[in-house]
Amino acid sequence: MERILIVEKLKIIISSILKVDNLMMNDTISAKDVEGWDSLSHMVIITEVEKFFKIQFKLKELNKLTNMGNLISLIELKLN
């Protein structure tokens, strides 16, 4: 799957969970940059991402994520 499609799907998933209409997506955005993105919503987002892309993250992979770019790259890696 192309990176741009991953970004679009992530935007839909995250916007839906956080109920945000105009989520600005870029590689440097992180949870602290988005209102309502707390630890609980983070786990819901990760669960929905795993379901949608039919992948599973390991805890050590999740612990290394610092921003959206890292998440997108990890999804790309798991899909390839």
PyMOL Python script that loads the backbone (N, CA, C, O; Angstrom):
from pymol import cmd

cmd.read_pdbstr("""\
ATOM      1  N   MET A   1       0.846  -1.173   0.000  1.00  0.00           N
ATOM      2  CA  MET A   1       0.000   0.000   0.000  1.00  0.00           C
ATOM      3  C   MET A   1       0.896   1.241   0.000  1.00  0.00           C
ATOM      4  O   MET A   1       1.897   1.300   0.714  1.00  0.00           O
ATOM      5  N   GLU A   2       0.524   2.209  -0.796  1.00  0.00           N
ATOM      6  CA  GLU A   2       1.312   3.432  -0.902  1.00  0.00           C
ATOM      7  C   GLU A   2       1.171   4.288   0.359  1.00  0.00           C
ATOM      8  O   GLU A   2       0.142   4.282   1.035  1.00  0.00           O
ATOM      9  N   ARG A   3       2.231   5.011   0.641  1.00  0.00           N
ATOM     10  CA  ARG A   3       2.277   5.862   1.835  1.00  0.00           C
ATOM     11  C   ARG A   3       1.098   6.832   1.891  1.00  0.00           C
ATOM     12  O   ARG A   3       0.504   7.025   2.952  1.00  0.00           O
ATOM     13  N   ILE A   4       0.760   7.433   0.770  1.00  0.00           N
ATOM     14  CA  ILE A   4      -0.326   8.419   0.761  1.00  0.00           C
ATOM     15  C   ILE A   4      -1.669   7.784   1.148  1.00  0.00           C
ATOM     16  O   ILE A   4      -2.493   8.424   1.801  1.00  0.00           O
ATOM     17  N   LEU A   5      -1.885   6.534   0.747  1.00  0.00           N
ATOM     18  CA  LEU A   5      -3.110   5.837   1.131  1.00  0.00           C
ATOM     19  C   LEU A   5      -3.121   5.512   2.619  1.00  0.00           C
ATOM     20  O   LEU A   5      -4.162   5.586   3.271  1.00  0.00           O
ATOM     21  N   ILE A   6      -1.958   5.152   3.149  1.00  0.00           N
ATOM     22  CA  ILE A   6      -1.841   4.890   4.590  1.00  0.00           C
ATOM     23  C   ILE A   6      -2.172   6.157   5.369  1.00  0.00           C
ATOM     24  O   ILE A   6      -2.910   6.116   6.353  1.00  0.00           O
ATOM     25  N   VAL A   7      -1.622   7.278   4.924  1.00  0.00           N
ATOM     26  CA  VAL A   7      -1.874   8.560   5.601  1.00  0.00           C
ATOM     27  C   VAL A   7      -3.360   8.896   5.571  1.00  0.00           C
ATOM     28  O   VAL A   7      -3.920   9.312   6.585  1.00  0.00           O
ATOM     29  N   GLU A   8      -3.998   8.722   4.429  1.00  0.00           N
ATOM     30  CA  GLU A   8      -5.423   9.027   4.324  1.00  0.00           C
ATOM     31  C   GLU A   8      -6.264   8.131   5.235  1.00  0.00           C
ATOM     32  O   GLU A   8      -7.192   8.610   5.886  1.00  0.00           O
ATOM     33  N   LYS A   9      -5.949   6.849   5.284  1.00  0.00           N
ATOM     34  CA  LYS A   9      -6.683   5.926   6.157  1.00  0.00           C
ATOM     35  C   LYS A   9      -6.460   6.272   7.627  1.00  0.00           C
ATOM     36  O   LYS A   9      -7.397   6.238   8.425  1.00  0.00           O
ATOM     37  N   LEU A  10      -5.218   6.606   7.986  1.00  0.00           N
ATOM     38  CA  LEU A  10      -4.930   7.012   9.368  1.00  0.00           C
ATOM     39  C   LEU A  10      -5.708   8.261   9.744  1.00  0.00           C
ATOM     40  O   LEU A  10      -6.246   8.361  10.847  1.00  0.00           O
ATOM     41  N   LYS A  11      -5.762   9.206   8.827  1.00  0.00           N
ATOM     42  CA  LYS A  11      -6.493  10.450   9.083  1.00  0.00           C
ATOM     43  C   LYS A  11      -7.965  10.159   9.366  1.00  0.00           C
ATOM     44  O   LYS A  11      -8.555  10.755  10.266  1.00  0.00           O
ATOM     45  N   ILE A  12      -8.557   9.246   8.599  1.00  0.00           N
ATOM     46  CA  ILE A  12      -9.961   8.875   8.796  1.00  0.00           C
ATOM     47  C   ILE A  12     -10.140   8.196  10.154  1.00  0.00           C
ATOM     48  O   ILE A  12     -11.062   8.528  10.898  1.00  0.00           O
ATOM     49  N   ILE A  13      -9.265   7.252  10.474  1.00  0.00           N
ATOM     50  CA  ILE A  13      -9.361   6.517  11.746  1.00  0.00           C
ATOM     51  C   ILE A  13      -9.219   7.467  12.933  1.00  0.00           C
ATOM     52  O   ILE A  13     -10.044   7.461  13.847  1.00  0.00           O
ATOM     53  N   ILE A  14      -8.171   8.277  12.911  1.00  0.00           N
ATOM     54  CA  ILE A  14      -7.895   9.170  14.044  1.00  0.00           C
ATOM     55  C   ILE A  14      -8.974  10.240  14.179  1.00  0.00           C
ATOM     56  O   ILE A  14      -9.428  10.527  15.287  1.00  0.00           O
ATOM     57  N   SER A  15      -9.384  10.831  13.060  1.00  0.00           N
ATOM     58  CA  SER A  15     -10.430  11.859  13.096  1.00  0.00           C
ATOM     59  C   SER A  15     -11.726  11.301  13.664  1.00  0.00           C
ATOM     60  O   SER A  15     -12.414  11.972  14.434  1.00  0.00           O
ATOM     61  N   SER A  16     -12.055  10.080  13.284  1.00  0.00           N
ATOM     62  CA  SER A  16     -13.278   9.449  13.762  1.00  0.00           C
ATOM     63  C   SER A  16     -13.232   9.208  15.267  1.00  0.00           C
ATOM     64  O   SER A  16     -14.201   9.486  15.974  1.00  0.00           O
ATOM     65  N   ILE A  17     -12.127   8.700  15.745  1.00  0.00           N
ATOM     66  CA  ILE A  17     -11.997   8.389  17.173  1.00  0.00           C
ATOM     67  C   ILE A  17     -11.963   9.655  18.024  1.00  0.00           C
ATOM     68  O   ILE A  17     -12.603   9.731  19.073  1.00  0.00           O
ATOM     69  N   LEU A  18     -11.205  10.650  17.555  1.00  0.00           N
ATOM     70  CA  LEU A  18     -11.057  11.884  18.337  1.00  0.00           C
ATOM     71  C   LEU A  18     -12.145  12.910  18.036  1.00  0.00           C
ATOM     72  O   LEU A  18     -12.226  13.951  18.688  1.00  0.00           O
ATOM     73  N   LYS A  19     -12.985  12.606  17.038  1.00  0.00           N
ATOM     74  CA  LYS A  19     -14.049  13.521  16.629  1.00  0.00           C
ATOM     75  C   LYS A  19     -13.482  14.891  16.255  1.00  0.00           C
ATOM     76  O   LYS A  19     -13.941  15.934  16.721  1.00  0.00           O
ATOM     77  N   VAL A  20     -12.461  14.838  15.389  1.00  0.00           N
ATOM     78  CA  VAL A  20     -11.789  16.040  14.893  1.00  0.00           C
ATOM     79  C   VAL A  20     -12.068  16.143  13.404  1.00  0.00           C
ATOM     80  O   VAL A  20     -11.867  15.181  12.663  1.00  0.00           O
ATOM     81  N   ASP A  21     -12.534  17.312  12.959  1.00  0.00           N
ATOM     82  CA  ASP A  21     -12.869  17.474  11.543  1.00  0.00           C
ATOM     83  C   ASP A  21     -11.667  17.795  10.660  1.00  0.00           C
ATOM     84  O   ASP A  21     -11.542  17.251   9.562  1.00  0.00           O
ATOM     85  N   ASN A  22     -10.811  18.646  11.114  1.00  0.00           N
ATOM     86  CA  ASN A  22      -9.703  19.120  10.275  1.00  0.00           C
ATOM     87  C   ASN A  22      -8.360  18.709  10.841  1.00  0.00           C
ATOM     88  O   ASN A  22      -7.536  19.563  11.166  1.00  0.00           O
ATOM     89  N   LEU A  23      -8.132  17.418  10.963  1.00  0.00           N
ATOM     90  CA  LEU A  23      -6.870  16.919  11.505  1.00  0.00           C
ATOM     91  C   LEU A  23      -5.758  17.180  10.507  1.00  0.00           C
ATOM     92  O   LEU A  23      -5.821  16.729   9.363  1.00  0.00           O
ATOM     93  N   MET A  24      -4.757  17.897  10.935  1.00  0.00           N
ATOM     94  CA  MET A  24      -3.598  18.177  10.089  1.00  0.00           C
ATOM     95  C   MET A  24      -2.610  17.037  10.257  1.00  0.00           C
ATOM     96  O   MET A  24      -2.080  16.825  11.348  1.00  0.00           O
ATOM     97  N   MET A  25      -2.362  16.309   9.187  1.00  0.00           N
ATOM     98  CA  MET A  25      -1.460  15.165   9.237  1.00  0.00           C
ATOM     99  C   MET A  25      -0.123  15.520   8.612  1.00  0.00           C
ATOM    100  O   MET A  25      -0.054  16.027   7.492  1.00  0.00           O
ATOM    101  N   ASN A  26       0.945  15.242   9.364  1.00  0.00           N
ATOM    102  CA  ASN A  26       2.294  15.328   8.827  1.00  0.00           C
ATOM    103  C   ASN A  26       3.174  14.400   9.654  1.00  0.00           C
ATOM    104  O   ASN A  26       2.752  13.890  10.691  1.00  0.00           O
ATOM    105  N   ASP A  27       4.381  14.191   9.192  1.00  0.00           N
ATOM    106  CA  ASP A  27       5.263  13.217   9.844  1.00  0.00           C
ATOM    107  C   ASP A  27       5.664  13.602  11.259  1.00  0.00           C
ATOM    108  O   ASP A  27       6.010  12.726  12.052  1.00  0.00           O
ATOM    109  N   THR A  28       5.628  14.880  11.595  1.00  0.00           N
ATOM    110  CA  THR A  28       6.110  15.305  12.911  1.00  0.00           C
ATOM    111  C   THR A  28       5.020  15.416  13.962  1.00  0.00           C
ATOM    112  O   THR A  28       5.321  15.606  15.140  1.00  0.00           O
ATOM    113  N   ILE A  29       3.765  15.302  13.565  1.00  0.00           N
ATOM    114  CA  ILE A  29       2.673  15.422  14.537  1.00  0.00           C
ATOM    115  C   ILE A  29       2.722  14.249  15.524  1.00  0.00           C
ATOM    116  O   ILE A  29       3.048  13.120  15.157  1.00  0.00           O
ATOM    117  N   SER A  30       2.395  14.544  16.767  1.00  0.00           N
ATOM    118  CA  SER A  30       2.356  13.505  17.801  1.00  0.00           C
ATOM    119  C   SER A  30       1.099  13.707  18.640  1.00  0.00           C
ATOM    120  O   SER A  30       0.374  14.687  18.469  1.00  0.00           O
ATOM    121  N   ALA A  31       0.855  12.781  19.533  1.00  0.00           N
ATOM    122  CA  ALA A  31      -0.355  12.826  20.360  1.00  0.00           C
ATOM    123  C   ALA A  31      -0.470  14.143  21.124  1.00  0.00           C
ATOM    124  O   ALA A  31      -1.570  14.671  21.289  1.00  0.00           O
ATOM    125  N   LYS A  32       0.637  14.665  21.580  1.00  0.00           N
ATOM    126  CA  LYS A  32       0.586  15.905  22.374  1.00  0.00           C
ATOM    127  C   LYS A  32       0.148  17.109  21.549  1.00  0.00           C
ATOM    128  O   LYS A  32      -0.222  18.142  22.107  1.00  0.00           O
ATOM    129  N   ASP A  33       0.187  16.984  20.225  1.00  0.00           N
ATOM    130  CA  ASP A  33      -0.200  18.076  19.335  1.00  0.00           C
ATOM    131  C   ASP A  33      -1.686  18.092  19.006  1.00  0.00           C
ATOM    132  O   ASP A  33      -2.176  19.046  18.401  1.00  0.00           O
ATOM    133  N   VAL A  34      -2.411  17.041  19.399  1.00  0.00           N
ATOM    134  CA  VAL A  34      -3.814  16.908  19.014  1.00  0.00           C
ATOM    135  C   VAL A  34      -4.691  16.880  20.258  1.00  0.00           C
ATOM    136  O   VAL A  34      -4.522  16.032  21.134  1.00  0.00           O
ATOM    137  N   GLU A  35      -5.617  17.808  20.322  1.00  0.00           N
ATOM    138  CA  GLU A  35      -6.526  17.884  21.469  1.00  0.00           C
ATOM    139  C   GLU A  35      -7.356  16.604  21.563  1.00  0.00           C
ATOM    140  O   GLU A  35      -7.909  16.134  20.569  1.00  0.00           O
ATOM    141  N   GLY A  36      -7.431  16.055  22.762  1.00  0.00           N
ATOM    142  CA  GLY A  36      -8.225  14.861  23.000  1.00  0.00           C
ATOM    143  C   GLY A  36      -7.467  13.555  22.813  1.00  0.00           C
ATOM    144  O   GLY A  36      -8.003  12.482  23.090  1.00  0.00           O
ATOM    145  N   TRP A  37      -6.222  13.636  22.344  1.00  0.00           N
ATOM    146  CA  TRP A  37      -5.429  12.416  22.122  1.00  0.00           C
ATOM    147  C   TRP A  37      -4.694  12.102  23.420  1.00  0.00           C
ATOM    148  O   TRP A  37      -3.575  12.559  23.652  1.00  0.00           O
ATOM    149  N   ASP A  38      -5.356  11.310  24.257  1.00  0.00           N
ATOM    150  CA  ASP A  38      -4.769  10.917  25.533  1.00  0.00           C
ATOM    151  C   ASP A  38      -4.393   9.440  25.486  1.00  0.00           C
ATOM    152  O   ASP A  38      -4.467   8.818  24.427  1.00  0.00           O
ATOM    153  N   SER A  39      -3.995   8.880  26.610  1.00  0.00           N
ATOM    154  CA  SER A  39      -3.527   7.494  26.628  1.00  0.00           C
ATOM    155  C   SER A  39      -4.631   6.503  26.252  1.00  0.00           C
ATOM    156  O   SER A  39      -4.361   5.507  25.582  1.00  0.00           O
ATOM    157  N   LEU A  40      -5.861   6.764  26.673  1.00  0.00           N
ATOM    158  CA  LEU A  40      -6.962   5.870  26.337  1.00  0.00           C
ATOM    159  C   LEU A  40      -7.284   5.930  24.847  1.00  0.00           C
ATOM    160  O   LEU A  40      -7.418   4.896  24.193  1.00  0.00           O
ATOM    161  N   SER A  41      -7.408   7.137  24.319  1.00  0.00           N
ATOM    162  CA  SER A  41      -7.707   7.252  22.888  1.00  0.00           C
ATOM    163  C   SER A  41      -6.551   6.723  22.050  1.00  0.00           C
ATOM    164  O   SER A  41      -6.765   6.226  20.944  1.00  0.00           O
ATOM    165  N   HIS A  42      -5.336   6.824  22.562  1.00  0.00           N
ATOM    166  CA  HIS A  42      -4.171   6.285  21.855  1.00  0.00           C
ATOM    167  C   HIS A  42      -4.309   4.775  21.662  1.00  0.00           C
ATOM    168  O   HIS A  42      -4.047   4.258  20.576  1.00  0.00           O
ATOM    169  N   MET A  43      -4.717   4.078  22.707  1.00  0.00           N
ATOM    170  CA  MET A  43      -4.878   2.630  22.609  1.00  0.00           C
ATOM    171  C   MET A  43      -6.024   2.251  21.668  1.00  0.00           C
ATOM    172  O   MET A  43      -5.945   1.247  20.961  1.00  0.00           O
ATOM    173  N   VAL A  44      -7.083   3.053  21.662  1.00  0.00           N
ATOM    174  CA  VAL A  44      -8.194   2.815  20.734  1.00  0.00           C
ATOM    175  C   VAL A  44      -7.710   3.020  19.296  1.00  0.00           C
ATOM    176  O   VAL A  44      -8.043   2.236  18.408  1.00  0.00           O
ATOM    177  N   ILE A  45      -6.932   4.066  19.074  1.00  0.00           N
ATOM    178  CA  ILE A  45      -6.385   4.334  17.741  1.00  0.00           C
ATOM    179  C   ILE A  45      -5.509   3.176  17.280  1.00  0.00           C
ATOM    180  O   ILE A  45      -5.653   2.697  16.155  1.00  0.00           O
ATOM    181  N   ILE A  46      -4.609   2.727  18.135  1.00  0.00           N
ATOM    182  CA  ILE A  46      -3.709   1.622  17.782  1.00  0.00           C
ATOM    183  C   ILE A  46      -4.511   0.359  17.456  1.00  0.00           C
ATOM    184  O   ILE A  46      -4.207  -0.340  16.489  1.00  0.00           O
ATOM    185  N   THR A  47      -5.526   0.073  18.257  1.00  0.00           N
ATOM    186  CA  THR A  47      -6.372  -1.107  18.032  1.00  0.00           C
ATOM    187  C   THR A  47      -7.083  -1.016  16.686  1.00  0.00           C
ATOM    188  O   THR A  47      -7.139  -1.995  15.942  1.00  0.00           O
ATOM    189  N   GLU A  48      -7.622   0.148  16.377  1.00  0.00           N
ATOM    190  CA  GLU A  48      -8.329   0.327  15.111  1.00  0.00           C
ATOM    191  C   GLU A  48      -7.376   0.262  13.919  1.00  0.00           C
ATOM    192  O   GLU A  48      -7.733  -0.263  12.864  1.00  0.00           O
ATOM    193  N   VAL A  49      -6.182   0.789  14.084  1.00  0.00           N
ATOM    194  CA  VAL A  49      -5.172   0.716  13.022  1.00  0.00           C
ATOM    195  C   VAL A  49      -4.809  -0.746  12.759  1.00  0.00           C
ATOM    196  O   VAL A  49      -4.715  -1.169  11.606  1.00  0.00           O
ATOM    197  N   GLU A  50      -4.606  -1.509  13.825  1.00  0.00           N
ATOM    198  CA  GLU A  50      -4.292  -2.932  13.676  1.00  0.00           C
ATOM    199  C   GLU A  50      -5.427  -3.670  12.952  1.00  0.00           C
ATOM    200  O   GLU A  50      -5.177  -4.494  12.072  1.00  0.00           O
ATOM    201  N   LYS A  51      -6.651  -3.374  13.324  1.00  0.00           N
ATOM    202  CA  LYS A  51      -7.806  -4.027  12.691  1.00  0.00           C
ATOM    203  C   LYS A  51      -7.893  -3.664  11.211  1.00  0.00           C
ATOM    204  O   LYS A  51      -8.033  -4.537  10.354  1.00  0.00           O
ATOM    205  N   PHE A  52      -7.809  -2.370  10.923  1.00  0.00           N
ATOM    206  CA  PHE A  52      -7.985  -1.924   9.544  1.00  0.00           C
ATOM    207  C   PHE A  52      -6.913  -2.493   8.620  1.00  0.00           C
ATOM    208  O   PHE A  52      -7.221  -3.019   7.551  1.00  0.00           O
ATOM    209  N   PHE A  53      -5.656  -2.386   9.036  1.00  0.00           N
ATOM    210  CA  PHE A  53      -4.550  -2.825   8.184  1.00  0.00           C
ATOM    211  C   PHE A  53      -4.242  -4.322   8.336  1.00  0.00           C
ATOM    212  O   PHE A  53      -3.383  -4.862   7.639  1.00  0.00           O
ATOM    213  N   LYS A  54      -4.958  -4.979   9.256  1.00  0.00           N
ATOM    214  CA  LYS A  54      -4.754  -6.417   9.516  1.00  0.00           C
ATOM    215  C   LYS A  54      -3.286  -6.704   9.865  1.00  0.00           C
ATOM    216  O   LYS A  54      -2.644  -7.582   9.288  1.00  0.00           O
ATOM    217  N   ILE A  55      -2.788  -5.928  10.832  1.00  0.00           N
ATOM    218  CA  ILE A  55      -1.417  -6.089  11.321  1.00  0.00           C
ATOM    219  C   ILE A  55      -1.456  -6.112  12.841  1.00  0.00           C
ATOM    220  O   ILE A  55      -2.475  -5.786  13.449  1.00  0.00           O
ATOM    221  N   GLN A  56      -0.342  -6.498  13.447  1.00  0.00           N
ATOM    222  CA  GLN A  56      -0.224  -6.434  14.904  1.00  0.00           C
ATOM    223  C   GLN A  56       1.108  -5.790  15.253  1.00  0.00           C
ATOM    224  O   GLN A  56       2.146  -6.096  14.666  1.00  0.00           O
ATOM    225  N   PHE A  57       1.048  -4.898  16.215  1.00  0.00           N
ATOM    226  CA  PHE A  57       2.249  -4.239  16.709  1.00  0.00           C
ATOM    227  C   PHE A  57       2.739  -4.955  17.957  1.00  0.00           C
ATOM    228  O   PHE A  57       1.943  -5.445  18.758  1.00  0.00           O
ATOM    229  N   LYS A  58       4.031  -5.010  18.112  1.00  0.00           N
ATOM    230  CA  LYS A  58       4.623  -5.502  19.354  1.00  0.00           C
ATOM    231  C   LYS A  58       4.767  -4.310  20.288  1.00  0.00           C
ATOM    232  O   LYS A  58       4.905  -3.172  19.839  1.00  0.00           O
ATOM    233  N   LEU A  59       4.735  -4.577  21.582  1.00  0.00           N
ATOM    234  CA  LEU A  59       4.851  -3.506  22.565  1.00  0.00           C
ATOM    235  C   LEU A  59       6.134  -2.708  22.372  1.00  0.00           C
ATOM    236  O   LEU A  59       6.120  -1.482  22.481  1.00  0.00           O
ATOM    237  N   LYS A  60       7.237  -3.385  22.088  1.00  0.00           N
ATOM    238  CA  LYS A  60       8.508  -2.668  21.909  1.00  0.00           C
ATOM    239  C   LYS A  60       8.453  -1.756  20.685  1.00  0.00           C
ATOM    240  O   LYS A  60       9.113  -0.717  20.663  1.00  0.00           O
ATOM    241  N   GLU A  61       7.668  -2.133  19.654  1.00  0.00           N
ATOM    242  CA  GLU A  61       7.508  -1.267  18.485  1.00  0.00           C
ATOM    243  C   GLU A  61       6.720  -0.016  18.858  1.00  0.00           C
ATOM    244  O   GLU A  61       7.070   1.094  18.458  1.00  0.00           O
ATOM    245  N   LEU A  62       5.662  -0.210  19.623  1.00  0.00           N
ATOM    246  CA  LEU A  62       4.831   0.921  20.038  1.00  0.00           C
ATOM    247  C   LEU A  62       5.601   1.888  20.929  1.00  0.00           C
ATOM    248  O   LEU A  62       5.413   3.102  20.852  1.00  0.00           O
ATOM    249  N   ASN A  63       6.465   1.343  21.771  1.00  0.00           N
ATOM    250  CA  ASN A  63       7.253   2.188  22.673  1.00  0.00           C
ATOM    251  C   ASN A  63       8.243   3.077  21.934  1.00  0.00           C
ATOM    252  O   ASN A  63       8.674   4.103  22.461  1.00  0.00           O
ATOM    253  N   LYS A  64       8.604   2.688  20.720  1.00  0.00           N
ATOM    254  CA  LYS A  64       9.562   3.469  19.932  1.00  0.00           C
ATOM    255  C   LYS A  64       8.901   4.561  19.095  1.00  0.00           C
ATOM    256  O   LYS A  64       9.588   5.413  18.531  1.00  0.00           O
ATOM    257  N   LEU A  65       7.575   4.540  19.011  1.00  0.00           N
ATOM    258  CA  LEU A  65       6.871   5.531  18.202  1.00  0.00           C
ATOM    259  C   LEU A  65       6.901   6.897  18.885  1.00  0.00           C
ATOM    260  O   LEU A  65       6.505   7.033  20.043  1.00  0.00           O
ATOM    261  N   THR A  66       7.370   7.890  18.164  1.00  0.00           N
ATOM    262  CA  THR A  66       7.415   9.245  18.719  1.00  0.00           C
ATOM    263  C   THR A  66       6.556  10.227  17.941  1.00  0.00           C
ATOM    264  O   THR A  66       6.213  11.296  18.447  1.00  0.00           O
ATOM    265  N   ASN A  67       6.204   9.863  16.701  1.00  0.00           N
ATOM    266  CA  ASN A  67       5.396  10.765  15.889  1.00  0.00           C
ATOM    267  C   ASN A  67       4.683   9.994  14.784  1.00  0.00           C
ATOM    268  O   ASN A  67       4.864   8.785  14.642  1.00  0.00           O
ATOM    269  N   MET A  68       3.888  10.690  14.018  1.00  0.00           N
ATOM    270  CA  MET A  68       3.095  10.069  12.968  1.00  0.00           C
ATOM    271  C   MET A  68       3.976   9.437  11.893  1.00  0.00           C
ATOM    272  O   MET A  68       3.637   8.381  11.359  1.00  0.00           O
ATOM    273  N   GLY A  69       5.081  10.061  11.577  1.00  0.00           N
ATOM    274  CA  GLY A  69       5.993   9.511  10.586  1.00  0.00           C
ATOM    275  C   GLY A  69       6.492   8.126  10.977  1.00  0.00           C
ATOM    276  O   GLY A  69       6.596   7.234  10.136  1.00  0.00           O
ATOM    277  N   ASN A  70       6.799   7.956  12.260  1.00  0.00           N
ATOM    278  CA  ASN A  70       7.232   6.646  12.753  1.00  0.00           C
ATOM    279  C   ASN A  70       6.125   5.605  12.605  1.00  0.00           C
ATOM    280  O   ASN A  70       6.386   4.467  12.216  1.00  0.00           O
ATOM    281  N   LEU A  71       4.893   5.997  12.916  1.00  0.00           N
ATOM    282  CA  LEU A  71       3.763   5.083  12.801  1.00  0.00           C
ATOM    283  C   LEU A  71       3.538   4.687  11.343  1.00  0.00           C
ATOM    284  O   LEU A  71       3.335   3.511  11.042  1.00  0.00           O
ATOM    285  N   ILE A  72       3.572   5.653  10.451  1.00  0.00           N
ATOM    286  CA  ILE A  72       3.374   5.382   9.032  1.00  0.00           C
ATOM    287  C   ILE A  72       4.458   4.438   8.513  1.00  0.00           C
ATOM    288  O   ILE A  72       4.162   3.492   7.783  1.00  0.00           O
ATOM    289  N   SER A  73       5.694   4.691   8.883  1.00  0.00           N
ATOM    290  CA  SER A  73       6.808   3.831   8.450  1.00  0.00           C
ATOM    291  C   SER A  73       6.662   2.416   8.983  1.00  0.00           C
ATOM    292  O   SER A  73       6.956   1.454   8.274  1.00  0.00           O
ATOM    293  N   LEU A  74       6.209   2.275  10.230  1.00  0.00           N
ATOM    294  CA  LEU A  74       6.016   0.962  10.826  1.00  0.00           C
ATOM    295  C   LEU A  74       4.884   0.200  10.098  1.00  0.00           C
ATOM    296  O   LEU A  74       4.995  -1.002   9.854  1.00  0.00           O
ATOM    297  N   ILE A  75       3.818   0.905   9.763  1.00  0.00           N
ATOM    298  CA  ILE A  75       2.732   0.269   9.008  1.00  0.00           C
ATOM    299  C   ILE A  75       3.232  -0.177   7.643  1.00  0.00           C
ATOM    300  O   ILE A  75       2.947  -1.292   7.205  1.00  0.00           O
ATOM    301  N   GLU A  76       3.979   0.692   6.971  1.00  0.00           N
ATOM    302  CA  GLU A  76       4.560   0.322   5.667  1.00  0.00           C
ATOM    303  C   GLU A  76       5.404  -0.936   5.779  1.00  0.00           C
ATOM    304  O   GLU A  76       5.295  -1.840   4.950  1.00  0.00           O
ATOM    305  N   LEU A  77       6.239  -0.994   6.796  1.00  0.00           N
ATOM    306  CA  LEU A  77       7.114  -2.134   7.015  1.00  0.00           C
ATOM    307  C   LEU A  77       6.304  -3.417   7.204  1.00  0.00           C
ATOM    308  O   LEU A  77       6.631  -4.458   6.634  1.00  0.00           O
ATOM    309  N   LYS A  78       5.250  -3.331   8.005  1.00  0.00           N
ATOM    310  CA  LYS A  78       4.443  -4.518   8.292  1.00  0.00           C
ATOM    311  C   LYS A  78       3.617  -4.959   7.087  1.00  0.00           C
ATOM    312  O   LYS A  78       3.306  -6.142   6.955  1.00  0.00           O
ATOM    313  N   LEU A  79       3.264  -4.041   6.224  1.00  0.00           N
ATOM    314  CA  LEU A  79       2.468  -4.385   5.045  1.00  0.00           C
ATOM    315  C   LEU A  79       3.324  -4.954   3.920  1.00  0.00           C
ATOM    316  O   LEU A  79       2.808  -5.604   3.011  1.00  0.00           O
ATOM    317  N   ASN A  80       4.620  -4.712   3.978  1.00  0.00           N
ATOM    318  CA  ASN A  80       5.498  -5.189   2.905  1.00  0.00           C
ATOM    319  C   ASN A  80       6.179  -6.428   3.254  1.00  0.00           C
ATOM    320  O   ASN A  80       6.953  -6.954   2.453  1.00  0.00           O
TER     321      ASN A  80
END
""", "prot")
cmd.dss("prot")
cmd.show_as("cartoon", "prot")
cmd.util.cbc("prot")
cmd.orient("prot")
